[in-house]
Amino acid sequence: MNKKKSEQQADAEAKDVQQELETPENVQPEEEQSEISETEKLQQQLAEANDRLLRQRAEFDNFRKRSFKDLEQSRLLARIDTLMPFIQVFEHLSMAMKSTETSDNIEALKQGLTMILSEYEKAFDDIGVEKFDALGQKFDPELHEAMSNQPSEEVAEGIVLQQWSNGYKLGERLLRPARVVVSSGAESK
C-alpha cells in the first residue's frame, strides 16, 4: 500500500510540475521564440559575413605579397637579361687591355678594339637601344642638347653644325640627347 501511495504521490507531483511548466509565465509565446530564432539567424549571418571578409582580406594580402615578389623577380630577370651581352664585351675589353702590356702591334690592337666596338653595338641592338646622329639636322630640343652656338657661312641658322656625342633612344623614349653645336647662321658684320 505504501507503494501505491508513493506512486500516486509521484504521479501527482509530476502533474503539478507539468502544470507549472505550462503556466503562461514559463511558456514562451511563439512570437518570442521566432524573435530569438531570427536573432540567432542574423547573428549567424553576421558571423559568416565577418568570416568571409577576413578570408578575403587574407587572400588579398597574400595576392599583394605574391605580386610584389613576382615584380621583384621580373626586375631582377630584366637586369640580368640587360647585363648579359655586356659581360662578354667587358671580358674582351679586359683581354685587349692585357694585350697592350705585352704587344706593340698597334694594328692588332686596333682590330681588337674594332671588334669590341661592334660587340657593343650588337649588345645595344639586343636590348633595343638605338644610337642616332644629329649632324646636319634641324635642331630639335626634344632630341638635341645645344652645347653652344657658332656662326657659319655654309650652314643655315638652327641646323646642327657639330656633334660632340651621339644621342640614344630606347624605343620612343630618349635615353640621352645628342650634344651638339648649333649654327647661328652667317655672322653679321
C-alpha positions as CSV (number, residue, x, y, z in Angstrom):
1,M,0.0,0.0,0.0
2,N,2.8,2.3,0.7
3,K,4.0,1.6,-2.8
4,K,0.6,2.6,-4.3
5,K,0.6,5.8,-2.2
6,S,4.1,6.7,-3.3
7,E,3.3,6.0,-7.0
8,Q,0.2,8.2,-6.7
9,Q,2.1,10.8,-4.9
10,A,4.8,10.7,-7.6
11,D,2.1,11.0,-10.3
12,A,0.6,13.9,-8.6
13,E,3.9,15.7,-8.3
14,A,4.7,15.1,-11.9
15,K,1.3,16.6,-12.9
16,D,2.0,19.6,-10.7
17,V,5.4,20.1,-12.3
18,Q,3.9,19.8,-15.8
19,Q,1.2,22.3,-14.9
20,E,3.7,24.6,-13.5
21,L,5.8,24.4,-16.7
22,E,2.7,25.2,-18.8
23,T,1.8,28.3,-16.9
24,P,1.9,31.5,-19.0
25,E,5.0,32.8,-17.4
26,N,7.0,29.7,-18.2
27,V,5.7,29.1,-21.7
28,Q,7.4,31.4,-24.3
29,P,5.0,32.7,-26.8
30,E,5.6,31.7,-30.4
31,E,6.5,35.4,-31.3
32,E,9.3,35.4,-28.7
33,Q,10.6,32.1,-30.0
34,S,10.6,33.4,-33.6
35,E,12.4,36.6,-32.5
36,I,15.1,34.5,-30.8
37,S,15.5,32.3,-33.8
38,E,15.5,35.4,-36.1
39,T,18.2,37.0,-33.8
40,E,20.2,33.8,-33.8
41,K,19.9,33.6,-37.6
42,L,21.1,37.2,-38.0
43,Q,24.0,36.6,-35.7
44,Q,25.0,33.5,-37.7
45,Q,24.8,35.5,-40.9
46,L,26.9,38.3,-39.4
47,A,29.5,35.7,-38.2
48,E,29.6,34.2,-41.7
49,A,30.0,37.6,-43.3
50,N,32.8,38.5,-40.9
51,D,34.5,35.2,-41.7
52,R,34.2,35.8,-45.5
53,L,35.6,39.4,-45.0
54,L,38.6,38.1,-43.0
55,R,39.3,35.4,-45.7
56,Q,39.0,38.0,-48.5
57,R,41.4,40.3,-46.7
58,A,43.9,37.5,-46.1
59,E,43.6,36.4,-49.8
60,F,44.1,40.0,-51.0
61,D,47.1,40.4,-48.6
62,N,48.6,37.2,-50.0
63,F,47.9,38.3,-53.6
64,R,49.7,41.7,-52.8
65,K,52.7,39.9,-51.4
66,R,52.8,37.5,-54.3
67,S,52.6,40.3,-56.8
68,F,55.4,42.2,-55.1
69,K,57.6,39.1,-55.1
70,D,56.8,38.5,-58.8
71,L,57.6,42.1,-59.7
72,E,60.9,41.9,-57.9
73,Q,61.7,38.7,-59.7
74,S,60.8,40.3,-63.0
75,R,63.0,43.3,-62.3
76,L,65.9,41.0,-61.4
77,L,65.5,39.0,-64.6
78,A,65.3,42.1,-66.7
79,R,68.6,43.4,-65.2
80,I,70.2,40.0,-65.8
81,D,69.0,40.0,-69.5
82,T,70.3,43.5,-69.9
83,L,73.7,42.9,-68.4
84,M,74.5,39.5,-70.1
85,P,75.5,41.0,-73.5
86,F,77.8,43.5,-71.8
87,I,79.7,40.8,-69.7
88,Q,81.2,39.4,-72.9
89,V,82.1,42.8,-74.2
90,F,83.8,43.6,-70.8
91,E,85.7,40.3,-71.0
92,H,87.0,41.2,-74.5
93,L,87.9,44.7,-73.4
94,S,89.9,43.3,-70.4
95,M,91.8,40.9,-72.7
96,A,92.6,43.8,-75.0
97,M,93.9,45.9,-72.1
98,K,96.2,42.9,-71.0
99,S,97.5,42.5,-74.6
100,T,98.6,46.2,-74.6
101,E,101.1,45.4,-71.9
102,T,102.8,42.7,-73.9
103,S,102.3,43.7,-77.6
104,D,103.5,46.6,-79.6
105,N,101.4,45.6,-82.6
106,I,99.1,48.7,-83.0
107,E,97.3,47.2,-85.9
108,A,96.2,44.1,-83.9
109,L,95.1,46.3,-81.0
110,K,93.1,48.5,-83.4
111,Q,91.4,45.4,-85.0
112,G,90.6,44.1,-81.4
113,L,89.0,47.4,-80.4
114,T,87.0,47.5,-83.7
115,M,85.7,44.0,-82.8
116,I,84.8,45.1,-79.3
117,L,83.0,48.2,-80.6
118,S,80.9,46.0,-82.9
119,E,80.1,43.8,-79.9
120,Y,78.9,46.9,-78.0
121,E,76.7,47.9,-80.9
122,K,75.3,44.3,-81.1
123,A,74.6,44.4,-77.3
124,F,72.8,47.7,-77.7
125,D,70.7,46.2,-80.6
126,D,69.9,43.2,-78.5
127,I,68.3,45.3,-75.7
128,G,66.7,47.8,-78.2
129,V,68.9,50.8,-77.7
130,E,69.2,52.9,-80.9
131,K,72.1,55.4,-81.5
132,F,71.2,58.5,-83.6
133,D,73.2,61.2,-85.2
134,A,72.2,64.8,-85.3
135,L,74.8,66.3,-87.7
136,G,73.1,68.4,-90.5
137,Q,69.6,68.1,-89.0
138,K,67.4,70.9,-87.8
139,F,67.9,71.5,-84.0
140,D,65.2,69.7,-82.0
141,P,65.3,70.5,-78.3
142,E,63.4,67.1,-77.7
143,L,66.4,65.2,-79.2
144,H,69.4,67.5,-79.0
145,E,71.2,69.4,-76.3
146,A,72.8,72.6,-77.5
147,M,76.2,73.0,-76.0
148,S,76.9,76.2,-77.9
149,N,76.1,78.3,-81.0
150,Q,78.6,79.1,-83.7
151,P,78.3,81.3,-86.7
152,S,78.6,79.7,-90.1
153,E,78.6,80.9,-93.7
154,E,77.8,77.4,-95.1
155,V,75.2,76.1,-92.7
156,A,71.8,77.8,-92.1
157,E,70.7,79.1,-88.8
158,G,69.2,76.4,-86.5
159,I,71.0,73.5,-88.2
160,V,73.3,71.2,-86.2
161,L,76.9,72.2,-87.2
162,Q,78.9,69.8,-85.0
163,Q,78.0,66.8,-82.9
164,W,80.0,66.3,-79.7
165,S,78.2,63.0,-78.8
166,N,75.5,60.8,-80.2
167,G,72.0,60.6,-78.8
168,Y,70.4,57.3,-77.6
169,K,66.8,56.1,-77.6
170,L,65.1,53.0,-76.3
171,G,62.0,52.6,-78.4
172,E,60.4,56.1,-78.4
173,R,62.0,57.0,-75.1
174,L,65.0,59.3,-75.1
175,L,67.8,58.0,-73.0
176,R,70.3,60.7,-73.7
177,P,70.1,63.7,-76.1
178,A,72.8,64.3,-78.8
179,R,75.2,67.0,-77.6
180,V,75.5,69.5,-80.4
181,V,76.8,72.8,-81.6
182,V,74.1,74.8,-83.5
183,S,74.7,77.2,-86.4
184,S,73.7,80.7,-85.7
185,G,73.8,81.5,-89.4
186,A,76.1,83.9,-91.2
187,E,78.0,86.3,-88.9
188,S,76.5,89.8,-89.1
189,K,79.1,92.5,-89.9
